[in-house]
Amino acid sequence: MAKKRANGEGNIRKRKDGRWEGRYSAGYDSKTGKRIVKSVLGRTQAEVKEKLKAAIEETKGLDVSRSEEYTVATWLRTWYELYAKPNIRVATADRYQLMIETYTIPRIGDIKLKKLTSRHLQKLYKDLLENGRVNRKNGKGNPGLSSTTVRSVHLMLHCAFQRAVKERLIPRNPTEDCIAPKVQKIEMKILPADHIKSYLDAANARGLLPMFYLELVSGLRKGELVALRWDDLDTQNRTISVSKQYIKNPNGELTLSRPKTETSVRQVSIPQTAVNLLIQEHEKHPDNPYLFPSPVTGEMYYPDSVVNLHKKILKDAGLEHIRFHDLRHTFATMALQNGVDIKTVSSMLGHYDAGFTLRTYTHATRQKQDEAAATMGAFMEQML
């Protein structure tokens, strides 16, 4: 015989098989209007009493009839289409789609959304770090994703599940109890000043001097560099207009989009030497709209192709390997070391604020601070 309890506390009874069962109301079906009755089982009355209390507490405030509809896969796809994709850049949307369809759904997509726990997510992160890479040839032989990528998956899932909390589909966000991977910073390298001439000479020998000279005096991202057209160059004011970039979508295709952030849409001043080189480059292909068309296709270079050319130039010059992105670091470091103020460098790089630039290039700004301290010291000594 069932033990009656107060309203909202459910009831408990002993079944014929010897186990105890607690039943409780989990709301009403929005379509039929019928009460939704759920139950918990246990070996003892005390065990069921605790389970029943927890189940009722978890159900409070939930839209139970809707929460039953979703698996992790169906919710992530719903969230992506309704809330994420319409409000983010194309590049970010492509990255979210990759993280959802390639990294997350194949591993935990079948789990009921309301049953998802932080342990499921912690196992997901571990698997991605160890075996998440789709193309096993990349990553220097490491089959796992970088800690930066896995942390990005964690942040995306946090946003998706926070929306589920607001829609009363789950009682709390399971990512809140997770330990996200710490980002392992890649050591910044630059092209030393005494290697720059060798690098440019090797670029010139390959007929690539204008492109790589421009990179060293502007610090453009590779997607921004290959997207440049002739009409982006203002020869009179000696500026390059950066308003677009090429990025690779999850299918491996190039997509033309806005730059990384709104502050990345910018005018970058360049020296007259760079202007002269770009004019000479354009004279080689005056009818082509691209500033640096590929000699093979006549279209823009693929960003990966530019990276490969950079590697060949380093090899030709007999120089130590650095990433193409390190040319951007080289520009910023040289600019700061030669007295360009931090706000100007930040603006030229397209960073969202000067504080980020300052934190990124502490090594360069420290040198200028030491020089300033020496200057002030010499001045103040005259006052003694």
N, C-alpha and C positions, 0 to 999 in steps of 0.2 A: 504494500500500500504506500502510495506516495506521501512524503512528508510535506505538508503545506508550509509555505513560507510567505513572507510579506510580499506585496506587489513589487515587481522589479527585481526580486531576489531569486526567481525561478523555483523549481521544486526538485526534490531528490527522492529516488526510489531504488530498491534493490531488485535486480532482474533475476529471472529464473536461472540464468547461467552463473549466478553468484556475484556478478560484478554490480557495481553501483552506477547509476545513471542520473545525471542532472540535466534537466531541461529548462530552457529559458527563451523568452521572446526576443527576437533580434529585429523587431520592427515590422513593417507591412510592405508587401509587394506593391510597387507603384502601379502595376498593370492590372492585377486582379483584386487588390485591396485586402487580400487574405494575410493573416498573421504569419510571419516567418518564425518557425520554431526550430531551434537548434539544440544539440545535446553534447555533453561531455561524459566520458566514461572513466572509471577508476576501480582499483581493487578494494578500496575502503571508502567509507562514508566521508571520512575527514579529507581524503585525497580529492574526492569529487567536489566537496564543499569549497576547497581552495581553487580548483579548476573553474568551477562555476562562477565564483567571485571574479576571477581574472577575466573570464570570457565576457561576462556582463559589463565589466569596466571597459574592456576593449571595444565593445559594441557601441557604447555611448557616443553619440555624436556622429556615428558613421551612417552613410547611406548604404545600408546593407544590400538592398536589392541591386544597386549598381556596382558595388564592390565585387560582387560575385561574377560579374561579366568579364573582368580583366585578368589576363595573365601579364607577366612582365613585358612580353613581346607586344601584345595588343595595346597596353598602356603607353609604352615608349613610342610606338608609331603614332598613336593618337596625339600624344603630347608634342611630338615633333611637327606634325602637320598643322595642328591648331595653334600652338603657343610659341614654338621655337622658330620654325622656318619663316613665318611672315615677319619676324622682328629682328632678324640677324642678317649679316652680310652673306652673300652667296658662298664665299670661301668657308665661313664658319658653318653654314648649313651643310655643306659637303662634308666637312670634318665630323659634324654630329652624326650624319647619316652613316659614315664609315664606322664610327664608334658604336652606333646602335646595331647596324646590320651585320657587321663583320666581327666585332669584338664581344658584344654583349649578348645579343639574342641567341646565337648558336650555343652559348654556355648556360644561360639561366632564363632564356625566353619562355620556357614551358611552365615555369613556376607561377602559381597563382600570386597575383600582386599582394594580396592580403597575407600570404604565407611567407613572403620574402623576409629574410632576416639579415642582420649584419654579418652573420657567419657566411651566408651565401655570397655576399659581396666581397668579404675578405678572401674567400677561396677564388673568386673571380679575379681579383687583383693579383693574387699569387700566380695563377695560371697565365695571366697576360704577361707578367714579368718574366715567366720562365718559358712560355711557349706561344706567345701571342702574335708573333710576326707572321704575316701572310706569305711574304716573299722571303724564304729562308736564306737567300743569297745575300741579302742586305745585312746591315748591322754588324759587319766584321765577324760573321759566323755565329753571332749570338741569336738564337731563335726567339728570344723574348723581346718585348717592347721596352722602350726606355721608361724610366721612372716618370719623366715629364709627361709622356703620352698616357700612362696609366693614371696619373694624377688628374689629367684632363678628363678621362673617362669618369673618374670619381666625382669631379665637379659637375659634369653634365648630368650624371645620375642624381646628384643632390638636387639640382634644379627640377628635374622631371618628377621626382618623388615628393618634393615640397609642394608642387602643384597638385599631386594626388592627395596630399594631406588637406589642402585648401578645399578640394572638391569632396572631402569626407569619404574618400575611398579607402584610406588607411589611417590608423590612429596617430602614427608618428613616422618620421622619416628614418628609414633604416640606415642611411649613410651616416647619421649623426654619431653612431656608436662604432664606426669604422676607423681604422688607422690608415690613412692614405699614405702611399709611398712618398718618401722625401725626395725632392728633386735633386739629382746629382748634377752639380754644375760642371759644365765642360770648361776645361781650362782655356782661357782666352789667349790666343796667339796673335801676333801682328807680324807684318813684313818689316824687318828691321830697316832703318833708313839706309844703311850701307848695302842693302840688297835690292833696293827699289830700282836702281839703274839696270842691274842685270835682268831683273824681271821684265822691265819695259823693253829692253833690247831684245829679249826672247819673244815678247809679244809682237814687236815690230817685224821680226824675222818671219813670223807667221801671218803678217798682214793684219794684225789685230790690235795695233797700238791705240787707235782712237777709242775703242771700246774699253780697254783695260786702263788707259790713262784716265778716261772719264770716271771709271769706277773708283780709282784711287783719289780723285779730287772731289768726289761727291758722296761716296758711301751709299749708293743706291742698293736696294735689295735686288736680287737677281731677276725676280719677276717684273720689277719696275724697269730694270735696265733693258730687257728684251722687248718690252712693250712700247718703248720710245719711238715716236715718229718724227719725221723731219719738221713738221709744224709745231712740235713741242720745243724746238730750239729757237730762242730769241737772240739772234746774233748781235743786235744793237745793244740790248741790255745785258747780254752775256748771262742768260739764265736758261735753265731747263725746267719745263713744266711737268710735274709728276702728278698724274691724275688717274692712272690706271695701272694694272699689273696683270700678268698672266700667272695663273695658278693651275695645279693639276687637281682634277676632281677625283672621286673614288673610283671612277672607271678608267683612270689614267689619261683622260682627255684634258687638253688645255682649255681653260675658261678665262675670258677677259673680264675683270671685275675692278671695282674700286680698290684703292690701296688698303692696307691693313686697318688703319683708323682714319678718322676725319682729319686729324693733324698730319697724316701722311700725304694728304693732298696739299701740295706745296710748290713754291718756286725755289729752285736751288741755284744759287749764283756759282758760276764756274770761271776759271781764269781764261784770259784771251787765248792762251796756247791751246786749251781744250776746244775753244770755238773754232780756231783755225784747223785743228785736226778733224773736227766733225764736218767742216765745210769740204775739206779734201776727201773725206769718206763719202759724202753725198755726191760729189762729182763723179765718183766711180759708177754710180747707179742713180742718175738724176730723176728717173721716172718711177723709182720705187719709193713708196711712202714711209717705209721703215727706216729708222736711222741706222740700224745694223741688220740688214737682211742676210739670211744664210746664203752662201754661194751655191749650195746644193739645191735648195727649194725656192729661193727667191722670197720666201716668207720670213717671218721673224725666227730667230733662234729659239729652240726649246731651252728653258732654264737649265735642264740637266746637261744640255750640250755645252752651255757656257761654263758650267762647273768642270766638265771634262776638258775643255780647252784650257782652263785655268791650271788643271793638273799637268797638262802637257807643257805649258809654259814654265811651270816650276821645274819640271824634269829637264827641259832644254837648258834652263839656266843653272842647273845643278844645285837647286835650293831645297831646303827642308820643306816637307809638306805642311801646308796650312789650308784650312777650309776656304772656300770662296767667300763665305760670310766674314772671315777674318780680314778680308780687304776692307770691309766696312769698319771693322774695329781699327784697322790701320789708319784709315782716314780720320776717324774721330780722335784717336790718340795723337796723331801728328798735329791736328788742328788745335787741340788743347795745349799741347806742349809748345806750340808756336804763338800762344797768346790769344787765340780766338776764345771769346767768352762762352761759358757753358750754355747760356740760353740760345745763342746763335747756333752752336753745334747741335743742340737738341732740335731746333727748328729745321736745320738742314737734314738731319737724320729722319725727321718725321716722328719723333718720340712724343708720347702723350703729355709728358711734362719734363721739365728740366731736372727734377729730383731723380727721375729714373736714369737719366743720362749721367748725373753726378754719381749715383750708386754704381752704375755699370763701369764707369771709367775713373774710379777712385785712384788707380795707379797713376793716371796722367795728371789729375787735379792735385794730387799730393805733391808732385814735382813742382807745380806752379806755386803751391802754398809754401814749399820750402824756399823757393826763389823769392817770394814776397817777404818771407820772414827775414831772409838775409838782407834784402833791400831795406826793410824797416829797421833792422838791427844796425846797419851801417849809418842810417840817417840819425837814429837816436843816440848813437855813440858821440855824434857831434854836439849833442845837447849836454853831455856830461862835463 
